[in-house]
Protein backbone atom coordinates (compact mmCIF):
# COMPACT_ATOMS: atom_id res chain seq x y z
CA UNK A 1 0.00 0.00 0.00
CA UNK A 2 2.29 2.68 -1.40
CA UNK A 3 3.41 5.02 1.35
CA UNK A 4 0.64 4.08 3.77
CA UNK A 5 1.62 4.22 7.41
CA UNK A 6 1.34 0.89 9.27
CA UNK A 7 -1.13 2.34 11.78
CA UNK A 8 -3.42 3.50 8.98
CA UNK A 9 -3.33 -0.01 7.51
CA UNK A 10 -4.20 -1.42 10.94
CA UNK A 11 -7.29 0.79 11.17
CA UNK A 12 -8.34 -0.23 7.66
CA UNK A 13 -7.88 -3.87 8.64
CA UNK A 14 -10.09 -3.44 11.73
CA UNK A 15 -12.75 -1.79 9.55
CA UNK A 16 -12.47 -4.52 6.91
CA UNK A 17 -12.88 -7.23 9.55
CA UNK A 18 -16.12 -5.63 10.71
CA UNK A 19 -17.39 -5.20 7.14
CA UNK A 20 -16.88 -8.93 6.59
CA UNK A 21 -18.75 -9.78 9.77
CA UNK A 22 -15.65 -10.74 11.74
CA UNK A 23 -15.51 -9.14 15.16
CA UNK A 24 -12.33 -7.16 15.69
CA UNK A 25 -10.98 -8.59 18.95
CA UNK A 26 -9.29 -6.91 21.87
CA UNK A 27 -6.04 -8.43 20.62
CA UNK A 28 -6.49 -6.88 17.16
CA UNK A 29 -7.21 -3.47 18.70
CA UNK A 30 -4.20 -3.84 20.99
CA UNK A 31 -1.94 -4.37 17.98
CA UNK A 32 -3.30 -1.17 16.43
CA UNK A 33 -2.81 0.74 19.71
CA UNK A 34 0.78 -0.50 19.89
CA UNK A 35 1.38 0.84 16.37
CA UNK A 36 -0.01 4.22 17.48
CA UNK A 37 2.39 4.13 20.43
CA UNK A 38 5.31 3.47 18.08
CA UNK A 39 4.23 6.57 16.14
CA UNK A 40 4.00 8.70 19.35
CA UNK A 41 0.31 9.21 18.57
CA UNK A 42 -1.43 9.61 21.93
CA UNK A 43 -4.67 10.88 20.38
CA UNK A 44 -4.84 7.92 18.02
CA UNK A 45 -4.22 5.43 20.82
CA UNK A 46 -6.93 7.00 22.98
CA UNK A 47 -9.31 7.03 20.01
CA UNK A 48 -8.76 3.30 19.58
CA UNK A 49 -9.56 2.69 23.26
CA UNK A 50 -12.81 4.59 22.79
CA UNK A 51 -13.52 2.63 19.60
CA UNK A 52 -13.14 -0.60 21.54
CA UNK A 53 -15.60 0.54 24.18
CA UNK A 54 -18.10 1.75 21.56
CA UNK A 55 -17.99 -1.75 20.09
CA UNK A 56 -18.59 -3.42 23.43
CA UNK A 57 -15.00 -4.58 23.95
CA UNK A 58 -13.33 -4.20 27.35
CA UNK A 59 -9.80 -2.80 27.01
CA UNK A 60 -7.36 -4.88 29.04
CA UNK A 61 -4.13 -4.06 30.83
CA UNK A 62 -2.17 -4.32 27.60
CA UNK A 63 -4.57 -1.88 25.91
CA UNK A 64 -4.00 0.72 28.62
CA UNK A 65 -0.25 0.09 28.89
CA UNK A 66 0.19 0.60 25.15
CA UNK A 67 -1.96 3.74 25.16
CA UNK A 68 0.01 5.12 28.13
CA UNK A 69 3.21 4.37 26.24
CA UNK A 70 1.86 6.46 23.35
CA UNK A 71 1.09 9.30 25.77
CA UNK A 72 4.57 9.10 27.26
CA UNK A 73 6.21 9.21 23.85
CA UNK A 74 4.03 12.18 22.93
CA UNK A 75 4.92 13.93 26.22
CA UNK A 76 1.25 14.05 27.23
CA UNK A 77 1.46 13.39 30.98
CA UNK A 78 -2.12 14.47 31.66
CA UNK A 79 -3.52 11.93 29.19
CA UNK A 80 -1.28 9.20 30.61
CA UNK A 81 -2.49 9.98 34.15
CA UNK A 82 -6.12 9.83 33.03
CA UNK A 83 -5.51 6.44 31.39
CA UNK A 84 -3.80 5.16 34.53
CA UNK A 85 -6.88 6.04 36.56
CA UNK A 86 -9.11 4.22 34.08
CA UNK A 87 -6.77 1.21 34.01
CA UNK A 88 -6.98 0.87 37.79
CA UNK A 89 -10.69 0.09 37.38
CA UNK A 90 -10.31 -2.91 35.08
CA UNK A 91 -11.00 -6.35 36.50
CA UNK A 92 -8.04 -8.56 37.32
CA UNK A 93 -7.86 -12.29 37.88
CA UNK A 94 -6.38 -13.85 40.99
CA UNK A 95 -6.56 -17.57 41.58
CA UNK A 96 -9.14 -17.96 38.82
CA UNK A 97 -11.46 -15.42 40.48
CA UNK A 98 -12.31 -12.10 38.93
CA UNK A 99 -11.66 -9.27 41.40
CA UNK A 100 -11.80 -5.52 41.43
CA UNK A 101 -8.75 -4.11 43.14
CA UNK A 102 -9.08 -0.95 45.21
CA UNK A 103 -7.10 1.99 44.02
CA UNK A 104 -3.47 1.91 45.10
CA UNK A 105 -3.41 -1.82 45.83
CA UNK A 106 -0.69 -3.97 44.27
CA UNK A 107 -1.78 -5.66 41.06
N, C-alpha and C positions, 0 to 999 in steps of 0.2 A: 504494500500500500504506500506508494511513493511519497516519502517525506512525512507520513503520518506518525505522530508521537505514539509510543506504546500505550500510554494511558488513554488516549482517544480510542485506540483499537479495542482496549478492554471495555470501555463503555459501550461501544458498538456491539461487542460480543455479548454483553449482558442484555442489551436491547434485542439482539437477534435471538437469543435463547428464549426470551419471553414471547417474541413474535411466533416462534415455532412451538409454543406451548410447553417449553421446558422451564421449570422454575429455576431462577438464578439463585444458587445457594449462598449461605453465609460464607462458605469457603471461596466461592467465585467473587463475591463482593470484597472479601479480604484481600484477594490478589490485586484487585483494582485499587483498593485503598493503599496497598503497599507501593504500587506504581506511582500513585499521587505523592506518597511520602518521598520516594526517590527523586521526584521532580520538585520537591519543596513547595508543594501546592496544598497548603492548609485548607483553603476554601473548598477545593475539590474533594479532599478527604472527608471533610465534614459534610459536604453535600451527599457523598456516597453513604455515610452513616444514616443520614435522613432518608435517603432513598430506600435503604434496607428497612427502616422502620415503617415507611409508607407502604411497603410491600408485605408487611407482617412478619418480617424477619427480625430476630433479636440479635443485635451485635454482641459479639463475645469479647473476651479479654484481648484477643489478638486484634480484633477490629479497632478497639479503643487504643491499644498500644501503637498500632500502625498510624492511626490518625494523630495521636500525640507526637509521634516521631515527625510527621509532616509539619505539625505546628512548631516543634522545636527547630526544625531546619528552616522554617520560614520566619523564625524569631517572633512568633506570636504566642507569648507566654500566657496572655489572658485566655486565649482559645484553648491552650493546653490545660490550663487549670480547670476550665469549665468541663472539658472532656474527662479529666481525672475525677471530678465530682460525680459525673454521670456513670463512669466506670465502676465507682465504688458501690453502685446500686445493683449491679448485675448479679444474678444468682451464681453461686459457686458450689461445687460438689465436694463433699468430704465423706469418706467412707460410704460412697454410694448414695448418700442422702443429699438432697438439694437444700442449701441453707442460704439465708441472707445474712451477710456479715455486717455488724454495726460499723459505722464509720470509724476509721482509725484502728480497726482490729487487723492483726496480721492475716494475710491471705494465704 
